[in-house]
Amino acid sequence: MMLSRAKPAVSGETLQMDKKKKKGKKIPKLEEYLVSRDYSGALTLLEFKRHVGENEEDVDLWIGYCAFHLGDYKRAMEEYEALTKNEDCHPDVWVNLACTYFFLGMYKEAEEAGMKAPKSRLQNRLLFHLAHKFSDEKRLMNYHQNLQDITEDQLSLASIHYMRSHYQEAIDIYKRILLDNREFMALNVYVALCYYKLDYYDVSQEVLAVYLQHYPDSTIALNLKACNHFRLYNGKAAEAELKNLMDIASPVFDFAKELIKHNLVVFRGGDGALQVLPPLIDVIPEARLNLVIYYLRQDDVQEAYNLIKDLEPTTPQEYILKGVVNAALGQEQGSREHLKIAQQYFQLVGGSASECDTIPGRQCMASCFFLLKQFEDVLIYLNSVKSYFYNDDLFNFNYAQAKAAVGNFKEAEEIECFYEFPFKIHLNTEQCSANK
């Protein structure tokens, strides 16, 4: 017999008890959501309040705040832009809007909005970072002088050190802050990222584990763990770590879905590069470099050159890759000009204080001397790193050529019997992005 849905399926007494229970339930307050960092919950509550007409003070401001912390910078920008059109616009809206522009890569707009904001420590930090983006050293130092010995300012300074490849200086700041603020667990991720950049992948893993014990579902931390696995083991091990991240609820995964897509291309040796990387070139800095590497591996040197020729290198990886591309093009076209540019880039990296004792730095010096045909010097540098490349065919190929060039034909033949082929530069140019 079908029961009528017009009648209750439970007794009236039960319904009354249910109603009392519902009445007894406490609706979470905005402050509770914010304290627990549940920005999705906070945003849902705020949108409901706005929808039903509960025009509480600063609802629009809080919606922009929550959207920003969820990584939805476009939504935050729209909220703040709407607020700037009000006659009684709160002055802090301008610096908040400038921050959303900054995270969207709209640096010119960020500067214009930031200059409209009243002077504050946040405004100074924002303009400090913009000066770095514009490579304006004079303004950078001016804003640097305004930084104070407070946590936020020191974290901003550490960030600039990181972006300028001064990783040890950044580590020193983070560790100093951690000594006084053990509860600032996220700083362990920043320290781990610096160690990753210094090629200390084991140390990076150890530091990262401290954070993951407390926040095992962190998108940023799990992504960095995958990058460490890629360096320590292989792409399969790295992809397995990312699978743990992709299995997490979709809102968490969406926070860095472009980053995950990018890194999967790297972990899979370039599979899907042409589909994934081009749209990310202006989103993830490593995307351009990895696409260049993909073209080099496909022997499409001209396309690689077209993609990197206008890039002004600022990091060792960019200098190295630009050197590799110019060397490959110079060999392909017989161009002395490109070979000279390549030699200069290699010398800049290999001779720098920060890179001279690293494996890529020594490979750079070997490549520089190879192009200068100073093969005795080539062997000095290749000998210093050969234990890291004992089963690397391309390294052995170049090593054999250098041996042959100085007359050690027997040793050259033992290393690689095809030493008569043209020199091929092999450097550790694979990039693996980990979000700060």
N, C-alpha and C positions, 0 to 999 in steps of 0.2 A: 504493500500500500504506500502511495506517495504521500509524504508529509507536506502540509501547506507551509510555505515559507512566510506566509502572513502571520503565522503564530510562532511564538518563541519555542526553540528547541530545548530550553531549560526552564526550570521553574522560576516564578516571579521572585522568590526569595533569593535565588542564586543571582538573578539579574541585579537586584538591589545591592547585594554584596559586591558585585563587580563594579557597580557605579561608585560605591564608596571607596573601593580600592583606587579607581581612576582618579577620583577627587583627591585622594591622599597622595598621589604621585606629584613629585615636585618637578616643575619645568626647570631645566638647567639654565643658569644665568650666563650671560655673555662672558663675564669674568672667569667663570669656571672653565669654559671652552678654551679661552686664551691661555690660562695658566697651564692647562694640559696640552697645549699646542695643537688642539683639535680645530684647525682653521676651517675645515670642511663643515664641521658642526656649527661653528660660529657663523659662517657665511650663510648656512641654511636658516639659522635663527634670524639673522639680520634681514635676509630677503623676505622671510615670512612677515616680520614686523613691518617692513616697508609695503608689502603687498596688502596687508589688512589695514594700513593707514596709521599704524602706531608710530607717529613721527617723533621718536625719541631723539634727544640731542646727539649729533655727530654720527647718526646711523650711516650716512653716505661715506663719511671718513673711515669708519670701521670696515665697511664693505671693501673699500679700496685697500685698506691695510691687510685684510684677510686674503684678498685676491693676490696681492703682492707676495705674501708669505706662502701661498700655494704655488707660486711660480707662474701664475696667470697674469703676466705683466701687461698684456693688451687690455684685459678687463680692468685692471687697476688704473691704467692710463686713461681709459674712457671715463671711469668714475671721477678721477682727479681733474680731468679736463672739464667735465661738466661743472665741478665745484668752482673752478676758476672764473666761470662766467657769472657767478653770483656776486651781487654788490657787497655782501658781508662775508666774502670769502676769507677763510682763516689763512693768515700769512704762511703757516707751515705747509699748506697744500702745495705751494710752489716747489719746495725742496722735495716733497714726496713725489710730485709729478716728475721732477728732474731725475729722481732715482729710477722711476719706471722707464723713462726714456733711455737712461744709461744701460739698463739691463736688456733693452730691446735693440741696443747698438745704435741708437739715434743720438750720437754724441753732441752734434751741433745743437739740436733741440734741448738736450740735457743741460748744456752750458747756458743757453738763453733762459731757460726756466730757473736754473739754479741761481743766476745773477739777480733774479727778481725776488728771491727769498731773503728774509732778514738774515744777518750774519749769525752763524751758529757753528758749533763743532761739526754737525752733520754736513752743513754746507761746505765747510772747509775740507772735510774728507772727500766729499764728492768732487769738488774742484781739483783736489790733489790727484785723484784718479783720472780725471779728464785731462789734466796736464800731461800725465803719463801717456794717455791714449793719443794725444796730439803731438807727442815727442817734444814738448816745450820745456826744456830743462830749466830755464830761468823761472818760469811760473811754478814748476814742480818744486824747486828749492824754496820759493816764497811760501807756498802752502805747507811745505815740510817744516819750516821754522815755526809755523803756527800750531803744530801738533803738540799736545801736552802729554804728560806722563800719566795718562789714564788708559784704561783697558781698550776702549773703542779706538782711540787714536793709535795706540801701539799695534793693535790688530790690523789697522789700515796700513800702517807702515810696513808690517810684516808681509802683507799682501803685495805691496809694491816691490819689496825685495824679491819675493817669489817670482813675480812677473818679469823682473829684470835678471832672472837666473842667479840671484844671490841667495841660494838655498840655505847655506849655513847661517847667514844673518837672520833669515826668517825663523829657522829652527831655534836659534838663541832667544829670540823674542817670545816665541810660543812656549818654550820650556820655562822661561822666567815667569810668565803669566800663570802657567800651570802650577808652579811651586806654591803660589799664594791662593790659587783657585782650583783645587782638585775637582770641584764639581763641574768645571768647564770641559766636559768630556769631549766635545766636538774638536777641541784643539788637538787631540790625539790623531784625528783624521788629517789635519793640516800638517802635523809633524810627519806622519806616515807618507803623505804626498810629497813632501820635500825629500825624504829619504828615497822615495821611488825615483824622483828626478835625478838624485845623485847616484843611481844604480845600486843602492843598498836595498835590494828587494826583500831579503830575509829580515832585515831590521824593520823595514816598512811593515811587513806582515805582523811582527811582534807588537809593534805600537798599535797597529790597526785592531788587533785582537782585543785590546783593552776596551776600545769603543764598542766593538761588536758584541761583547759580553753583555753590555747594557742595552744596546739597540741593534738586535740581530737582523732587523728588516730594513736597515738604512740603505737607501738607494745609492748614495754616494760611496759609502763604505764598501758595499758589496761590489760595486763597479771597480773600485780601486783594488780590492782583493782579487778580482778576476784579472786585472791588468798585471798584478804581481805574479799570478800563476802563469800568465802568458810569457813573462820574462823568465821565470824560474823553470817552467816545464814546457808547455806547448799550447797551441791554440785549442785543442780539445779540452784540456784541463781548465783553461780560461772560460770556455763556453759553458762547461758544466757549472761553474760558479755563477755565470749570468743566468743560467736556467733557474737557479734558486730565486733570483731576483724577478724573473718573468712570471714565476708561479705565484708571486705575491699579488694581492688584490690590485686591480687595474689602476685605481687612482694613484697609488704609490708608483707603479711602473710608468704611468703617463708623465710623471714629473721629469723623467730624463729619457723618454723614449727615443729621441733623436740621437742621444749619446750612445744608447744601447745598440741602436741600428748601426751606427758608425763603427763601434768596437767589434761587433759581430763580423763585419766585413774584414777587419784587421785579423781577427782570430781565425777566420776561414781562408786566410791567404789571398784575399782580394776578391773572393766570390761575391758577385752582386755590386761591385764597385761602381759601375757606370749607372746603375739604378739608384743607389743610395747616396753616394758622395756628392755629385754635382749640386743638389739642392742645399747641401749642408756647408758649402764652401764659406759662406758668410756667417754661419752659425757656430760651427766648431772649427777653431783654427787649424787643427790637425787634418781636417777633411781635405783641404787643398794639398797638403804635403803627401797624404796617402794616395790621392788621385794621381799626383805626379809620379809616385813610386809605382803605381799600377801601370801607367803608360810606359815607364822605363822597362818594366818586366815584360811588357808586350812589344818591346823594341820600337815603340813609337816615340822616338826621342824628340821629334819636332813638336808633337802635341804636348809633351812634358815641358818643353821649353816655353811654349806659348802660355802655359798655365802659370809658370813661375817667373817669367822674365821681368814682370812689373812689381814683383814682391820685393820690398826692402827688408832684407833679413835682420832680425833683432835677436834671435836665439841661436845657439850653436847648431841645433838641428836644421834650421833654415839656411844657415851659411853652408853647412855640409851638403845639403840636398841641392842647393843652387850650384855648388862646386861640382857635384856629381853630374848634374845635367849639362853644365857647360863643358865638362871634360868629355862626356859622351858625344855631344854635338860637335865638339872640336875634332874628335877622332873620326866621326862619321863624315864631316865635311872637309877635313884637313885644314881647319881654321886655327891659325896660331893665336888669334885674338881670344877665342873662346878658351883655348888651353891655358893662356896666360891668366885669364879671369879665374878659371878653376884653381890654378896653382896659388893665386893670391888668397882665395877664400879658404883653401886648405891650410895655408900658412897662418892666416888670422886665427883659425880655431885651434890648430895644433900648438901655436905659440902663445896662446892666452893662458893666464895664470890659473883660471878655473878649469881648463880642459887639458892642459899639457900632460897630466898624469892619468887621464882617463883612457879607456880603450879606444873610443871614437877619436879622441885627440891624437893618440899615437898613430892610428890609422890615417888620420889627416896628414900628419907629417910624412908618413911613408908615401902617400899619394902625391904630396907636394914634391918630394925628392924624385919620385918616379917620373913625373912630368918634366923635371929638370935633368933627368937622366943621370942622377947621382946615386947609383945603385948600391954603393957601399953604405951610404946613409939610409937607404931604403931598408936594407937588411937589419940595420941596428934597431929600427922601430918595429919591423915585422917580427924579429926574434923576441922582442919584449912582450908580444901579445899572442904568439903562435900557440901557446898552450890552451888558449880559449877557442881556437879554431882548428883543432887537430883533425876534425872530420868534415871541415868545410871545403868543398871542392873549389869554390871560387877563390878563397883565400890561398889555398895550396897552389892554384893556377898562377896567381900573381907572385907568390913566394918563389915558385920554380923559375919564373921569368927573371926575377931579380938575381937568383943564383946563376942562371945561365949568362946573364949580362956581365957578371964579374968573372966568368970563366969556370965556374964550378958545375960543369956539365953533368958529371956523374950524380951529384946530389940533386941537381935539377931533374934528371931523368927519374930518380927514385921518388921524387915528390909528385911530379906531373909530367908525363911524356909528351904533352901537347903544348910545350912552352913557346912554340913559334907563333902562336896566335896572338892577335893584338892585345894589349893591356886592357883589362877590364877592372874598373874601380869597384870595390866592394866595401861598403861602409855600413855601419849599424844605423840605417836611416829609417827603420820601421818605427812608426809612431803609434802610441796607444793612449788615447785621451782619457783622462780621469778628471771629472768635474770637481772644481775646488769646493 
